[in-house]
Amino acid sequence: MDGVVDMQGFYQKGGFEISFKDKGYERIGDKFPVKSNISTITDADITKVRV
């Protein structure tokens, strides 16, 4: 389960335990160059995704 740090106490009351910690970052300002091998996912691509 992906959770919110401020809600950890609530999750623990429900019996959940922390298995790992992750950090997310956001960059605001300069645009990142887009690599030529990266493209937007389209509806046609969804049929190629396997679970």
mmCIF file of the N, C-alpha and C atoms, coordinates in Angstrom:
data_MODEL
# 
_entry.id   MODEL 
# 
loop_
_atom_site.group_PDB 
_atom_site.id 
_atom_site.type_symbol 
_atom_site.label_atom_id 
_atom_site.label_alt_id 
_atom_site.label_comp_id 
_atom_site.label_asym_id 
_atom_site.label_entity_id 
_atom_site.label_seq_id 
_atom_site.pdbx_PDB_ins_code 
_atom_site.Cartn_x 
_atom_site.Cartn_y 
_atom_site.Cartn_z 
_atom_site.occupancy 
_atom_site.B_iso_or_equiv 
_atom_site.pdbx_formal_charge 
_atom_site.auth_seq_id 
_atom_site.auth_comp_id 
_atom_site.auth_asym_id 
_atom_site.auth_atom_id 
_atom_site.pdbx_PDB_model_num 
ATOM 1   N N  . MET A 1 1  ? 0.845  -1.163 0.000   1.00 0.00 ? 1  MET A N  1 
ATOM 2   C CA . MET A 1 1  ? 0.000  0.000  0.000   1.00 0.00 ? 1  MET A CA 1 
ATOM 3   C C  . MET A 1 1  ? 0.894  1.230  0.000   1.00 0.00 ? 1  MET A C  1 
ATOM 4   N N  . ASP A 1 2  ? 0.626  2.145  -0.895  1.00 0.00 ? 2  ASP A N  1 
ATOM 5   C CA . ASP A 1 2  ? 1.343  3.407  -0.942  1.00 0.00 ? 2  ASP A CA 1 
ATOM 6   C C  . ASP A 1 2  ? 0.629  4.361  0.003   1.00 0.00 ? 2  ASP A C  1 
ATOM 7   N N  . GLY A 1 3  ? 1.358  5.003  0.861   1.00 0.00 ? 3  GLY A N  1 
ATOM 8   C CA . GLY A 1 3  ? 0.703  5.825  1.873   1.00 0.00 ? 3  GLY A CA 1 
ATOM 9   C C  . GLY A 1 3  ? 1.254  7.228  1.971   1.00 0.00 ? 3  GLY A C  1 
ATOM 10  N N  . VAL A 1 4  ? 0.627  8.006  2.810   1.00 0.00 ? 4  VAL A N  1 
ATOM 11  C CA . VAL A 1 4  ? 1.014  9.384  3.085   1.00 0.00 ? 4  VAL A CA 1 
ATOM 12  C C  . VAL A 1 4  ? 1.750  9.401  4.419   1.00 0.00 ? 4  VAL A C  1 
ATOM 13  N N  . VAL A 1 5  ? 2.903  10.049 4.451   1.00 0.00 ? 5  VAL A N  1 
ATOM 14  C CA . VAL A 1 5  ? 3.743  10.053 5.652   1.00 0.00 ? 5  VAL A CA 1 
ATOM 15  C C  . VAL A 1 5  ? 2.952  10.503 6.881   1.00 0.00 ? 5  VAL A C  1 
ATOM 16  N N  . ASP A 1 6  ? 2.156  11.559 6.735   1.00 0.00 ? 6  ASP A N  1 
ATOM 17  C CA . ASP A 1 6  ? 1.399  12.076 7.882   1.00 0.00 ? 6  ASP A CA 1 
ATOM 18  C C  . ASP A 1 6  ? 0.328  11.112 8.379   1.00 0.00 ? 6  ASP A C  1 
ATOM 19  N N  . MET A 1 7  ? 0.010  10.082 7.611   1.00 0.00 ? 7  MET A N  1 
ATOM 20  C CA . MET A 1 7  ? -1.040 9.129  7.977   1.00 0.00 ? 7  MET A CA 1 
ATOM 21  C C  . MET A 1 7  ? -0.478 7.822  8.546   1.00 0.00 ? 7  MET A C  1 
ATOM 22  N N  . GLN A 1 8  ? 0.832  7.746  8.770   1.00 0.00 ? 8  GLN A N  1 
ATOM 23  C CA . GLN A 1 8  ? 1.457  6.500  9.213   1.00 0.00 ? 8  GLN A CA 1 
ATOM 24  C C  . GLN A 1 8  ? 0.848  5.960  10.505  1.00 0.00 ? 8  GLN A C  1 
ATOM 25  N N  . GLY A 1 9  ? 0.552  6.826  11.455  1.00 0.00 ? 9  GLY A N  1 
ATOM 26  C CA . GLY A 1 9  ? -0.062 6.384  12.712  1.00 0.00 ? 9  GLY A CA 1 
ATOM 27  C C  . GLY A 1 9  ? -1.402 5.716  12.463  1.00 0.00 ? 9  GLY A C  1 
ATOM 28  N N  . PHE A 1 10 ? -2.193 6.291  11.579  1.00 0.00 ? 10 PHE A N  1 
ATOM 29  C CA . PHE A 1 10 ? -3.496 5.732  11.222  1.00 0.00 ? 10 PHE A CA 1 
ATOM 30  C C  . PHE A 1 10 ? -3.332 4.358  10.578  1.00 0.00 ? 10 PHE A C  1 
ATOM 31  N N  . TYR A 1 11 ? -2.366 4.232  9.672   1.00 0.00 ? 11 TYR A N  1 
ATOM 32  C CA . TYR A 1 11 ? -2.125 2.953  9.000   1.00 0.00 ? 11 TYR A CA 1 
ATOM 33  C C  . TYR A 1 11 ? -1.701 1.886  10.011  1.00 0.00 ? 11 TYR A C  1 
ATOM 34  N N  . GLN A 1 12 ? -0.855 2.269  10.959  1.00 0.00 ? 12 GLN A N  1 
ATOM 35  C CA . GLN A 1 12 ? -0.397 1.317  11.968  1.00 0.00 ? 12 GLN A CA 1 
ATOM 36  C C  . GLN A 1 12 ? -1.557 0.814  12.812  1.00 0.00 ? 12 GLN A C  1 
ATOM 37  N N  . LYS A 1 13 ? -2.527 1.684  13.112  1.00 0.00 ? 13 LYS A N  1 
ATOM 38  C CA . LYS A 1 13 ? -3.709 1.255  13.861  1.00 0.00 ? 13 LYS A CA 1 
ATOM 39  C C  . LYS A 1 13 ? -4.492 0.201  13.086  1.00 0.00 ? 13 LYS A C  1 
ATOM 40  N N  . GLY A 1 14 ? -4.406 0.228  11.762  1.00 0.00 ? 14 GLY A N  1 
ATOM 41  C CA . GLY A 1 14 ? -5.086 -0.748 10.923  1.00 0.00 ? 14 GLY A CA 1 
ATOM 42  C C  . GLY A 1 14 ? -4.277 -2.011 10.713  1.00 0.00 ? 14 GLY A C  1 
ATOM 43  N N  . GLY A 1 15 ? -3.094 -2.088 11.347  1.00 0.00 ? 15 GLY A N  1 
ATOM 44  C CA . GLY A 1 15 ? -2.283 -3.296 11.257  1.00 0.00 ? 15 GLY A CA 1 
ATOM 45  C C  . GLY A 1 15 ? -1.207 -3.269 10.180  1.00 0.00 ? 15 GLY A C  1 
ATOM 46  N N  . PHE A 1 16 ? -1.066 -2.150 9.478   1.00 0.00 ? 16 PHE A N  1 
ATOM 47  C CA . PHE A 1 16 ? -0.042 -2.062 8.433   1.00 0.00 ? 16 PHE A CA 1 
ATOM 48  C C  . PHE A 1 16 ? 1.299  -1.701 9.045   1.00 0.00 ? 16 PHE A C  1 
ATOM 49  N N  . GLU A 1 17 ? 2.365  -2.206 8.438   1.00 0.00 ? 17 GLU A N  1 
ATOM 50  C CA . GLU A 1 17 ? 3.730  -1.906 8.883   1.00 0.00 ? 17 GLU A CA 1 
ATOM 51  C C  . GLU A 1 17 ? 4.516  -1.336 7.716   1.00 0.00 ? 17 GLU A C  1 
ATOM 52  N N  . ILE A 1 18 ? 5.471  -0.469 8.010   1.00 0.00 ? 18 ILE A N  1 
ATOM 53  C CA . ILE A 1 18 ? 6.323  0.113  6.976   1.00 0.00 ? 18 ILE A CA 1 
ATOM 54  C C  . ILE A 1 18 ? 7.292  -0.956 6.488   1.00 0.00 ? 18 ILE A C  1 
ATOM 55  N N  . SER A 1 19 ? 7.322  -1.162 5.166   1.00 0.00 ? 19 SER A N  1 
ATOM 56  C CA . SER A 1 19 ? 8.264  -2.136 4.623   1.00 0.00 ? 19 SER A CA 1 
ATOM 57  C C  . SER A 1 19 ? 9.438  -1.450 3.940   1.00 0.00 ? 19 SER A C  1 
ATOM 58  N N  . PHE A 1 20 ? 9.252  -0.237 3.457   1.00 0.00 ? 20 PHE A N  1 
ATOM 59  C CA . PHE A 1 20 ? 10.340 0.541  2.875   1.00 0.00 ? 20 PHE A CA 1 
ATOM 60  C C  . PHE A 1 20 ? 9.912  2.001  2.793   1.00 0.00 ? 20 PHE A C  1 
ATOM 61  N N  . LYS A 1 21 ? 10.880 2.881  2.614   1.00 0.00 ? 21 LYS A N  1 
ATOM 62  C CA . LYS A 1 21 ? 10.586 4.308  2.474   1.00 0.00 ? 21 LYS A CA 1 
ATOM 63  C C  . LYS A 1 21 ? 11.059 4.755  1.096   1.00 0.00 ? 21 LYS A C  1 
ATOM 64  N N  . ASP A 1 22 ? 10.315 5.638  0.524   1.00 0.00 ? 22 ASP A N  1 
ATOM 65  C CA . ASP A 1 22 ? 10.576 6.136  -0.815  1.00 0.00 ? 22 ASP A CA 1 
ATOM 66  C C  . ASP A 1 22 ? 10.515 7.658  -0.780  1.00 0.00 ? 22 ASP A C  1 
ATOM 67  N N  . LYS A 1 23 ? 11.250 8.313  -1.639  1.00 0.00 ? 23 LYS A N  1 
ATOM 68  C CA . LYS A 1 23 ? 11.190 9.768  -1.720  1.00 0.00 ? 23 LYS A CA 1 
ATOM 69  C C  . LYS A 1 23 ? 10.824 10.158 -3.145  1.00 0.00 ? 23 LYS A C  1 
ATOM 70  N N  . GLY A 1 24 ? 9.981  11.168 -3.256  1.00 0.00 ? 24 GLY A N  1 
ATOM 71  C CA . GLY A 1 24 ? 9.625  11.699 -4.567  1.00 0.00 ? 24 GLY A CA 1 
ATOM 72  C C  . GLY A 1 24 ? 10.158 13.113 -4.703  1.00 0.00 ? 24 GLY A C  1 
ATOM 73  N N  . TYR A 1 25 ? 10.538 13.468 -5.897  1.00 0.00 ? 25 TYR A N  1 
ATOM 74  C CA . TYR A 1 25 ? 11.076 14.792 -6.151  1.00 0.00 ? 25 TYR A CA 1 
ATOM 75  C C  . TYR A 1 25 ? 10.344 15.437 -7.312  1.00 0.00 ? 25 TYR A C  1 
ATOM 76  N N  . GLU A 1 26 ? 10.294 16.751 -7.302  1.00 0.00 ? 26 GLU A N  1 
ATOM 77  C CA . GLU A 1 26 ? 9.679  17.504 -8.375  1.00 0.00 ? 26 GLU A CA 1 
ATOM 78  C C  . GLU A 1 26 ? 10.631 18.626 -8.751  1.00 0.00 ? 26 GLU A C  1 
ATOM 79  N N  . ARG A 1 27 ? 10.779 18.839 -10.034 1.00 0.00 ? 27 ARG A N  1 
ATOM 80  C CA . ARG A 1 27 ? 11.644 19.932 -10.490 1.00 0.00 ? 27 ARG A CA 1 
ATOM 81  C C  . ARG A 1 27 ? 10.759 20.943 -11.196 1.00 0.00 ? 27 ARG A C  1 
ATOM 82  N N  . ILE A 1 28 ? 10.806 22.164 -10.731 1.00 0.00 ? 28 ILE A N  1 
ATOM 83  C CA . ILE A 1 28 ? 10.028 23.245 -11.335 1.00 0.00 ? 28 ILE A CA 1 
ATOM 84  C C  . ILE A 1 28 ? 11.014 24.253 -11.910 1.00 0.00 ? 28 ILE A C  1 
ATOM 85  N N  . GLY A 1 29 ? 10.775 24.662 -13.126 1.00 0.00 ? 29 GLY A N  1 
ATOM 86  C CA . GLY A 1 29 ? 11.666 25.644 -13.735 1.00 0.00 ? 29 GLY A CA 1 
ATOM 87  C C  . GLY A 1 29 ? 12.042 25.217 -15.128 1.00 0.00 ? 29 GLY A C  1 
ATOM 88  N N  . ASP A 1 30 ? 13.315 24.906 -15.330 1.00 0.00 ? 30 ASP A N  1 
ATOM 89  C CA . ASP A 1 30 ? 13.791 24.508 -16.650 1.00 0.00 ? 30 ASP A CA 1 
ATOM 90  C C  . ASP A 1 30 ? 13.089 23.249 -17.136 1.00 0.00 ? 30 ASP A C  1 
ATOM 91  N N  . LYS A 1 31 ? 12.830 23.188 -18.425 1.00 0.00 ? 31 LYS A N  1 
ATOM 92  C CA . LYS A 1 31 ? 12.216 21.999 -19.009 1.00 0.00 ? 31 LYS A CA 1 
ATOM 93  C C  . LYS A 1 31 ? 13.291 20.945 -19.244 1.00 0.00 ? 31 LYS A C  1 
ATOM 94  N N  . PHE A 1 32 ? 12.891 19.690 -19.064 1.00 0.00 ? 32 PHE A N  1 
ATOM 95  C CA . PHE A 1 32 ? 13.792 18.586 -19.356 1.00 0.00 ? 32 PHE A CA 1 
ATOM 96  C C  . PHE A 1 32 ? 13.746 18.303 -20.851 1.00 0.00 ? 32 PHE A C  1 
ATOM 97  N N  . PRO A 1 33 ? 14.881 18.001 -21.452 1.00 0.00 ? 33 PRO A N  1 
ATOM 98  C CA . PRO A 1 33 ? 14.828 17.597 -22.858 1.00 0.00 ? 33 PRO A CA 1 
ATOM 99  C C  . PRO A 1 33 ? 14.169 16.221 -22.960 1.00 0.00 ? 33 PRO A C  1 
ATOM 100 N N  . VAL A 1 34 ? 13.322 16.035 -23.968 1.00 0.00 ? 34 VAL A N  1 
ATOM 101 C CA . VAL A 1 34 ? 12.638 14.763 -24.163 1.00 0.00 ? 34 VAL A CA 1 
ATOM 102 C C  . VAL A 1 34 ? 13.470 13.902 -25.099 1.00 0.00 ? 34 VAL A C  1 
ATOM 103 N N  . LYS A 1 35 ? 13.770 12.691 -24.657 1.00 0.00 ? 35 LYS A N  1 
ATOM 104 C CA . LYS A 1 35 ? 14.553 11.761 -25.464 1.00 0.00 ? 35 LYS A CA 1 
ATOM 105 C C  . LYS A 1 35 ? 13.721 11.300 -26.660 1.00 0.00 ? 35 LYS A C  1 
ATOM 106 N N  . SER A 1 36 ? 14.357 11.046 -27.777 1.00 0.00 ? 36 SER A N  1 
ATOM 107 C CA . SER A 1 36 ? 13.643 10.657 -28.988 1.00 0.00 ? 36 SER A CA 1 
ATOM 108 C C  . SER A 1 36 ? 12.996 9.276  -28.872 1.00 0.00 ? 36 SER A C  1 
ATOM 109 N N  . ASN A 1 37 ? 13.458 8.443  -27.933 1.00 0.00 ? 37 ASN A N  1 
ATOM 110 C CA . ASN A 1 37 ? 12.878 7.103  -27.775 1.00 0.00 ? 37 ASN A CA 1 
ATOM 111 C C  . ASN A 1 37 ? 11.718 7.079  -26.781 1.00 0.00 ? 37 ASN A C  1 
ATOM 112 N N  . ILE A 1 38 ? 11.294 8.245  -26.294 1.00 0.00 ? 38 ILE A N  1 
ATOM 113 C CA . ILE A 1 38 ? 10.170 8.341  -25.362 1.00 0.00 ? 38 ILE A CA 1 
ATOM 114 C C  . ILE A 1 38 ? 9.008  9.009  -26.088 1.00 0.00 ? 38 ILE A C  1 
ATOM 115 N N  . SER A 1 39 ? 7.836  8.393  -25.984 1.00 0.00 ? 39 SER A N  1 
ATOM 116 C CA . SER A 1 39 ? 6.662  8.965  -26.637 1.00 0.00 ? 39 SER A CA 1 
ATOM 117 C C  . SER A 1 39 ? 5.469  8.909  -25.689 1.00 0.00 ? 39 SER A C  1 
ATOM 118 N N  . THR A 1 40 ? 4.415  9.627  -26.043 1.00 0.00 ? 40 THR A N  1 
ATOM 119 C CA . THR A 1 40 ? 3.192  9.655  -25.268 1.00 0.00 ? 40 THR A CA 1 
ATOM 120 C C  . THR A 1 40 ? 2.467  8.318  -25.402 1.00 0.00 ? 40 THR A C  1 
ATOM 121 N N  . ILE A 1 41 ? 1.903  7.832  -24.308 1.00 0.00 ? 41 ILE A N  1 
ATOM 122 C CA . ILE A 1 41 ? 1.116  6.599  -24.350 1.00 0.00 ? 41 ILE A CA 1 
ATOM 123 C C  . ILE A 1 41 ? -0.242 6.924  -24.949 1.00 0.00 ? 41 ILE A C  1 
ATOM 124 N N  . THR A 1 42 ? -0.659 6.108  -25.931 1.00 0.00 ? 42 THR A N  1 
ATOM 125 C CA . THR A 1 42 ? -1.954 6.310  -26.585 1.00 0.00 ? 42 THR A CA 1 
ATOM 126 C C  . THR A 1 42 ? -2.898 5.164  -26.231 1.00 0.00 ? 42 THR A C  1 
ATOM 127 N N  . ASP A 1 43 ? -4.178 5.307  -26.596 1.00 0.00 ? 43 ASP A N  1 
ATOM 128 C CA . ASP A 1 43 ? -5.151 4.235  -26.360 1.00 0.00 ? 43 ASP A CA 1 
ATOM 129 C C  . ASP A 1 43 ? -4.718 2.943  -27.049 1.00 0.00 ? 43 ASP A C  1 
ATOM 130 N N  . ALA A 1 44 ? -4.103 3.049  -28.215 1.00 0.00 ? 44 ALA A N  1 
ATOM 131 C CA . ALA A 1 44 ? -3.643 1.860  -28.940 1.00 0.00 ? 44 ALA A CA 1 
ATOM 132 C C  . ALA A 1 44 ? -2.568 1.118  -28.156 1.00 0.00 ? 44 ALA A C  1 
ATOM 133 N N  . ASP A 1 45 ? -1.774 1.841  -27.369 1.00 0.00 ? 45 ASP A N  1 
ATOM 134 C CA . ASP A 1 45 ? -0.710 1.209  -26.581 1.00 0.00 ? 45 ASP A CA 1 
ATOM 135 C C  . ASP A 1 45 ? -1.265 0.384  -25.428 1.00 0.00 ? 45 ASP A C  1 
ATOM 136 N N  . ILE A 1 46 ? -2.432 0.750  -24.913 1.00 0.00 ? 46 ILE A N  1 
ATOM 137 C CA . ILE A 1 46 ? -3.000 0.076  -23.745 1.00 0.00 ? 46 ILE A CA 1 
ATOM 138 C C  . ILE A 1 46 ? -3.203 -1.407 -24.020 1.00 0.00 ? 46 ILE A C  1 
ATOM 139 N N  . THR A 1 47 ? -3.554 -1.758 -25.235 1.00 0.00 ? 47 THR A N  1 
ATOM 140 C CA . THR A 1 47 ? -3.771 -3.181 -25.558 1.00 0.00 ? 47 THR A CA 1 
ATOM 141 C C  . THR A 1 47 ? -2.466 -3.976 -25.518 1.00 0.00 ? 47 THR A C  1 
ATOM 142 N N  . LYS A 1 48 ? -1.326 -3.285 -25.572 1.00 0.00 ? 48 LYS A N  1 
ATOM 143 C CA . LYS A 1 48 ? -0.031 -3.957 -25.541 1.00 0.00 ? 48 LYS A CA 1 
ATOM 144 C C  . LYS A 1 48 ? 0.481  -4.175 -24.115 1.00 0.00 ? 48 LYS A C  1 
ATOM 145 N N  . VAL A 1 49 ? -0.142 -3.524 -23.146 1.00 0.00 ? 49 VAL A N  1 
ATOM 146 C CA . VAL A 1 49 ? 0.300  -3.614 -21.758 1.00 0.00 ? 49 VAL A CA 1 
ATOM 147 C C  . VAL A 1 49 ? -0.189 -4.932 -21.166 1.00 0.00 ? 49 VAL A C  1 
ATOM 148 N N  . ARG A 1 50 ? 0.700  -5.667 -20.542 1.00 0.00 ? 50 ARG A N  1 
ATOM 149 C CA . ARG A 1 50 ? 0.342  -6.931 -19.898 1.00 0.00 ? 50 ARG A CA 1 
ATOM 150 C C  . ARG A 1 50 ? 0.533  -6.804 -18.410 1.00 0.00 ? 50 ARG A C  1 
ATOM 151 N N  . VAL A 1 51 ? -0.392 -7.370 -17.680 1.00 0.00 ? 51 VAL A N  1 
ATOM 152 C CA . VAL A 1 51 ? -0.333 -7.304 -16.225 1.00 0.00 ? 51 VAL A CA 1 
ATOM 153 C C  . VAL A 1 51 ? 0.356  -8.526 -15.698 1.00 0.00 ? 51 VAL A C  1 
# 
